Amino acid sequence: MEPTGKFERLRKDLEIVSEKTRYKILLTLLASGNKLSFNQLRELLPSVPDNNLNYHLSVLKEKNLIKNEKRSEYKRSESRSFYSLSKRAIDLLDNLGLKAVKKEFQALFEQMT
């Protein structure tokens, strides 16, 4: 029996987010409630080396689970690229029951920062 399109897409999404670094990135973005720069993500996820963080951000971007907004005007010392959850990621986290505990994640996030 072949899985329907909806369930096949969900299975593929779960496969992508089940990797622990990508899962951490998504939860960090969910908890922040804001757009975060690469540097902010690096500070919040110190156990993830820069090259791994960059790789996993690229995978999440490619799979349309995060959005990447680039500022056209910025000072050299400022970040110019910011990441946030896509609607698809929010829906996926909601299906997993994680959006329901967003306030708890945000409280933990505030304690960390």
C-alpha positions in Angstrom: 0.0 0.0 0.0 1.5 3.3 -1.1 1.3 6.3 1.4 -0.8 9.2 0.3 0.9 12.5 -0.7 0.1 14.2 2.6 1.6 11.4 4.7 4.6 11.0 2.4 5.4 14.7 2.7 5.0 14.5 6.5 7.3 11.4 6.5 9.9 13.3 4.5 9.6 16.4 6.7 10.0 14.3 9.9 13.1 12.7 8.3 14.6 16.1 7.8 13.9 17.5 11.3 14.7 14.3 13.1 18.4 15.2 12.7 19.4 16.7 16.1 21.1 19.8 14.9 18.2 20.8 12.6 15.8 20.0 15.4 17.7 22.3 17.7 17.7 25.1 15.1 13.9 24.8 14.6 13.2 24.8 18.3 15.6 27.8 18.8 13.8 29.8 16.2 10.4 28.8 17.6 11.5 29.8 21.1 12.9 33.1 20.1 9.8 34.2 18.3 12.0 36.5 16.3 14.3 36.4 13.3 17.8 35.4 14.3 21.1 36.1 12.6 23.8 33.4 12.1 25.8 34.9 14.9 22.8 34.8 17.3 22.2 31.2 16.4 25.9 30.4 16.9 25.8 31.9 20.3 22.6 30.1 21.3 23.9 26.8 19.9 27.5 26.8 21.1 27.9 23.0 20.7 27.3 23.3 16.9 30.5 24.1 14.9 30.0 27.0 12.4 30.4 24.8 9.3 27.7 22.3 10.6 25.4 25.2 11.5 25.8 26.7 8.0 25.2 23.3 6.4 22.0 22.5 8.4 20.7 26.0 7.8 21.2 25.4 4.1 19.3 22.1 4.3 16.4 23.7 6.2 16.3 26.6 3.7 16.3 24.2 0.7 13.4 22.2 2.2 11.5 25.4 2.8 11.4 25.0 6.6 13.1 28.3 7.3 13.2 31.6 5.6 16.3 33.7 5.1 15.9 37.4 4.9 18.8 39.6 3.8 19.0 43.2 4.6 20.2 45.4 1.7 21.4 48.2 4.0 23.6 47.4 7.0 26.8 48.5 8.7 29.8 46.3 8.4 29.5 45.4 12.1 25.9 44.4 11.8 24.3 41.1 10.7 22.7 41.3 7.3 21.1 37.8 7.1 18.3 36.6 9.4 16.5 33.3 9.7 12.9 32.6 10.8 10.5 29.7 10.6 8.5 29.2 7.4 4.7 28.5 7.5 5.5 25.0 6.6 7.8 24.6 9.6 5.2 26.1 11.9 2.6 23.7 10.6 5.0 20.8 11.1 5.8 21.8 14.7 2.1 22.3 15.4 1.4 18.8 14.1 4.1 17.5 16.4 2.5 19.3 19.4 5.5 21.6 19.8 3.7 24.9 18.9 1.4 24.3 21.9 4.4 24.5 24.3 5.8 27.6 22.6 5.4 29.7 25.8 7.4 27.2 27.8 10.1 27.2 25.1 10.1 31.0 25.1 10.5 31.1 28.9 13.5 28.7 28.6 14.9 30.8 25.8 14.7 34.0 27.9 16.6 32.3 30.7 19.3 31.3 28.3 19.8 34.8 26.9 
